[in-house]
Amino acid sequence: MSDSIENPISLSSDDFDEKLSSFRSSILPASSVLILTHDYPDPDCLASAFGISTLLTFWGIKSSVISFGGFVGRAENRAMIRFLNIRTVPFVLTEVNDFERIILVDSFPGKGNVSLAKETPIHAVIDHHPNDPSPDCPFFYDIRKNYGATSTIITRYLLSAHCPISPKLATALFYGIKTDTGEMRREVSTDDLRCYKYLFDIMDHHLLSRIENPDRDIEFFRVLHKATESAVSFDTVGYTHLGTVSTPDYIAEMADLFHSLEQIEWMICSGIFKNQIFYSIRSKNLDLAGVNAERIATLLGGSGGGHARVAAGRVPIDPNTSNKILEKFESTVKTVFGITNINEEKLL
Ligand SMILES: [Mn+2]
């Protein structure tokens, strides 16, 4: 192939060529493919979907559609979609029966954060969240729990397939790895760093700078004010509740920001969106964020989970009793983090 590229990252011990070929046979032949990410997508899943869509086009698949439930709230992620021309279709506007194949990236079926009916058959899952498919799992999967980003796995797939990576795609994948690993701060595999370095040389740095420094609407500063005002700490555990938010992305964003507070080990941020309490959990050193997110969800009838140091969840609320459920949520957080008997201190 004249337009193909050499694979600069390959190890004889790798199983990527093998996995790529199984993935390919789980999808081909097909003329229409739906690539689905989790709801309220982040840069890692958007970049992964963009990479898979590029690979499918390279393989001659005529139509692939990137879709997700919810919407993109964070200003950086909206800028990413706009500047990198990532074409997406809202899930409510897709008809799943119109697609011959369905691929899930950076997510796992049945986890409560993908807008797909349980009975819908899927064909492939590429992810790095700690989920274990059942032994009789009917679809192709490649789940690498020790990887910091799904974007790393997708970069390896593109290289194994000798599929050209454009500067825009490289920028997306680089940004996906950068954000999901907290700039190599957490849960990083050797491959994350190797792909990060490889992509650095072919990406568009000017575009990345525009993505990372987007114009913000006034709502961001209102949320920041509210988060600062309501922030409290229980020894090394920080907590802030944002009230009702216009996008759940603010909850992850404020968790990230307040987690940088010097005396804090844990940061929990919550907010109300569409009759649910959404929450994000961050940890600096203790690898239990996913476990704690799942425990909170289980105790309150919601869904939650994630990685060792970055996790999230959501629990349903009855709008008539929202104050009571919020109290219940906060007391559940205290129980799970073992801070029931620790005095609350206001940040301001
Ligand atoms: Mn991810």
Residues whose N, C-alpha, C, O or C-beta is under 5 A from the ligand:
A	BS01	MN	D44 D106 A149 T150 D180
